[in-house]
């Protein structure tokens, strides 16, 4: 009998069978574990970037969830994600019926000890993540270890710029943040000579490097999560040194100690564009179900195209754990980071 093209229903049935084989715990679930539907709580404002990402995400997840599952999306709080993460931790039951779409900036706020954070980022259970490259560009010929302070455009002390500021200090230089600058405003300030370095991310990197080629060069990248779930050199930026490699070249030894672990945790959170997470203590069968659906979502051609446009790299949940502060569980790591923020950035949690 000649081969026939699989129908969508056949493909979904085969996908479910494969998921059951890979995750035996799924067999213990009822046919419809979402009788009232599944919910995505977006830790950010309605109509914001994370809300728009969640619309693509919801569509990509549906084929991997039981037939008839409805997904509702609810946006909460501001763009730093703290209010949304707080609500998720305080009000969402750990039954697997709801998941949180969380921005990496919320993790950075938690690492820094922001008193507004009433959640433990490293206790969330990751389903999948979207990562973005980050590169610090500096004026041509700049000396990272010069006695003269290096003016770095930064939105705030506690934000994605944190690994750049901390990294410069660890290299022996002295970062002087110029707060209130990010995106186009920060790049304009670099072009006008008002700052010496600027952080660029994702889809903006290639265009910015080209536009500022006569003025600035990449100093270092924050890296990317590899297949083992560790922070490593960014394969999308083969000509840009990863910060640990630059440290070893300049200082003659590999970075080590709690403050380096703090840098790694902050850098991993800074490259996290978003994560889909479940509450701590979610039943294993529901975690397996969400992760199986997440695996299918990552393979979804439409969502892959959307991710490419945003210069996002999609990763399964276990590999994104380090982006949720998984490496900052030992007290000296967070203590050293918060001490540095207080001493160098005059930052007080509040």
Order of alpha helices (4+ residues) and beta strands (2+ residues): alpha-beta-alpha-beta-alpha-beta-alpha-beta-beta-beta-alpha-beta-alpha-beta-alpha-beta-beta-beta-alpha-alpha-beta-alpha-alpha-beta-alpha
